[in-house]
Amino acid sequence: MSVTRVNVILGAEASAMDLRNSLNALNAQLAVQGTRLRIEQRGQSLNLRGPLPLREETSKTKVQRISLGLRADAAGLQEARESLDQVQRQLDRERFNWEDWQSKPRGSTGTGADAAIGSFEQAFFSDPRRRRAAAGSRTTWSGAYLPYLRRLRHLSGEAPLNAALLLQTLRSYEDGSRSRQQCSTALAALAQHLGLALPEDWRQEAGGYGLHRARFRQLPTDAQILEAVLRIPNPRWRLAYGLMATYGLRNHEVFFCDLSALAEHGDRVIRVLPTTKTGEHQVWPFQPEWVDRFSLTSLGSCEEALPQIQTDLRRTTLQQVGRRVSEQFRRYALPITPYDLRHAWAVRTIHIGLPDTVAARMMGHSVAIHTRTYHHWITRRDQQQAVDAALARQQA
């Protein structure tokens, strides 16, 4: 065997060992973070493996695989991690759908949707602006485009792409959901690439952020929120739960707050730090008596009483911190999700008459998003106020 051939073999073996080491390190990191999904190598391909909803009965899970169609190399491993993050986000929000993960290899040259999506993907990564930020482009593709294009391909079968099929795919997501808005962006970019005209009412169909009307009746009552905390055996996680319930915090915000106002004689107005998703803002407690009910005053002098998880943003991300919270809720089999607590807090402020501009500022989002998300309750409140005023005038 020639020296050149030997060097090639040794180089391939070293590369394979590097990949195995990187894969093992990444899976170990996922385990520390409390994530149950793993990346596995089977032959020359990378897959995801972990507890996933059953296709026939989504309320139950079992360990299953998702084929990603990625090569087992460094670039494929990076893309597999981004796909894992996307799957985990869908699981956290209870929006996982197997149709989003019917995998096809990159640059597929089939007919109909396959050919169109393959062409679009090649154009996406050929853009000079995206080549200058390759890692960010892979993240954008796997998180903001690929799930929606996969669903489009699943719904299309062998049929050619047209505006009606794009609209069908868009409508397969919940009305008013973030997924529907992201789907509209991805499909609009595909349509532009293909020179395909979108339906006239595309913008209206796209919707945007919102709490789907099928879920608004499922929000927990205050009594259910107080009852659910009894299922949490760990006092640290009871404090985290209490903070989210009392202040309507996002998952990760629990660990990025100035809680000094919870100390004795403090005003109990906490400050969400500028390192969070939407920057610094102050939040008042609703219900105020829950500060004592959940023993949150102990955090005023000892924030270390919260769960001890990695919060150094040089080593983790806000997304990973938030995922750890969602994972813990599932581990305790709580009937309430972290965002249920946040939505319930918002509805509580509406019922007591807090101005929408003030509530939106406390939640760290715009008034427009606040109004769209909680439209049902805001409309009911405004109508009730108008009815009460009319009845008062009639009685006078």
Beta strands, then each sheet from edge to edge (+ up, - down):
strand 1: 38-42
strand 2: 45-53
strand 3: 61-71
strand 4: 257-258
strand 5: 270-272
strand 6: 281-283
sheet 1: 1+ 2- 3+
sheet 2: 4+ 5- 6+
end
